Amino acid sequence: MGLTVTPAQVLQQHRLNYPGMLPREIILFREWLKLHEAEYDRIEYNVRIGAGVDPGPGWPDNTRQMAIANTQLRIDAVAWQGNQPTIIEVKDRAGASAAGQLVTYEAVWEKDQMSSLPPKLLLISNRIQPNIAPLLDKAAITLNLVAADFSILRTKPFFPGYKRGRPRP
């Protein structure tokens, strides 16, 4: 049986640009960028904040630094309008956990004094779970719903002319 292309392989180039996002999140974010990118001066991706876990001085320094970086919080994107940061979380079918992430990022951002202004919070999604709209309002999280076509993620065979269930010639 032939091999198929995975969604991660389909979006390989874009995954390098948006390293913290899953394939469906990349598609959502790229659609959002088409609508809103011009509103910002710059956008940073996969922003690490907060303290990571230090395995201790018994580890080689490069391993220690990697462990710390890998255990820090990672923000999908931070968009800047002058000195005003906006922390962005991108989710396919966003729920309470996405709001929780944003509120956590906000608290750590402010504790670490990452900017002179408190960050705005933005959730980008194609749909939301029921009952989270009041939570978003209470936490001052802006919601941008974006339509997206995910058909590019359908798996495709590596071999031209390959039909699923039929042996390759």
N, C-alpha and C positions, 0 to 999 in steps of 0.2 A: 504494500500500500504506500502511496506517495506521502510526502511530508506536506503540511499546510503552513501557511504564513500566519503567525500569531498577531493579535492586535498590537502588541509591543513592537513587533518588527515593522508593521505597516507605518507606525508613527515614530520610527527610530530617530530620525533627524530632529523631530519636534521634542522628543523626550530628552535630548541633549540640551535643548533650550529651556525646558521646564522640568528639571530633574525630579522634583518632588511630587509631580502630578501623575495620576493614572491615565491611561489612554482616553477614556471618556471625559475626564476632567480637562485634558489638553484640548480636545475638540470644543468643549464648552468655553474654555478660556479664550481660544482663538476667535470664536464667534463674538465674545464680549469685547475683545480688543478691536475688532472691526468697528464696533459701535462707540467705544469709549477711549481708545488709546490716546487720541489727540487731546484729551482733557488733562493729561498728566505730563509733567516735565521728564520724568524717568520712571522706570519700573525695575525693581530688583526681584530676583526669583530665589526660592529655596533659602530664605533668610533664616539663619540660625540665631536663636536668642536663648537666654537663660543659662543656668549652670548645667553642665553635663555631669555624668558620673565618672569620677576619676578612679581608675582601678588601683592607683597607689604607686609609690616610688619604686616598687619592685619590678615594674614593667619598663621596657625600653621606651624612651621619650616619644618616638614616632607612634608606637602602639597606644601609649597613654593619650596622646593628642587625638588620635583617630577615635578612641573609645569615648572621649569627652565630646567630640564633634558629633558622633553617631547617636549620642543620647541627649543632645540638646533638642529643644523644641524647634520645629522647622515650619516657617510660615510659607505658604504657597507663593505669595507675592506681596510686595510693599510698593504701592504707587505713590509718587510724590507730586504735589502741587506746591512748588516753592518749598517752604519748610514744613508743610502739612503732610504727614504720612497717612496713608490709608492701608490698613492691614486687610489683605484679601484672602479669603478661603474659598476654594472652588470644590463643589460637590455635585455629583449626580444624585438626584433625589435627596436633598438636604434634610436633615433632621436635627434633633436636639443636640446631638454630639457635635455638629458643625458649629452651632451657637456656642456650645461649651468651649470648643477650641478657640474661637475668636475672643471670648471673654478672658480665657486664660492667657492668650497672647497679649491682650491689652494690659492685663495686670503685670505680666513679666516685663513687657516693653517699658511701662512706666517705672517699675522698680529699678530696671537697669538704666533708666534715663537715656533711652535710645534717641530721643529727639526733644527739642524745646517745646513742642506742642503735643498734647495728647493725641493719640491716633484715632482716626475714624475707623469704623469697622464695616466691611463689605462682604456679603455672602453672595457668590455667583452660583446659580444652579439652573437646571432646566425644569425642576419641579421640587416641591417641598412636601414633607410629610404633614399630615393633618395636625392641627393644634400647635404648631410652633410659631405662627405669626404673632401671638401675644408675647411670647418670649423674645422674639426679635425686636419688637417695639420696646419692651421693658429694658432690654440691654443696649438700645440705641444702635442696632445693627441694620444697616441698609441692605435690602434684598434686591438683586438684579436677576430677574428670570430671563433666560436666554434660550431661544429655540436652537436646536442643533440636529444635524443629520449624522447619525452614527453608522450609516451603511458601509462606510469605508472599513469598519472594523470586522465585517463579516470575513471569516477565514476564507482564504483562497488557496488553491493548490499551487505548489512550486512549479509543477510541470504543465506546460500548455496542453490543452486537450484532455487533461485528466478528469475523469468523472468519478465521483465518490462511489465506492462499492464495486468499481470495475478495476481489474488489474491493468497496470500500465503496459503498453505494448513493448 
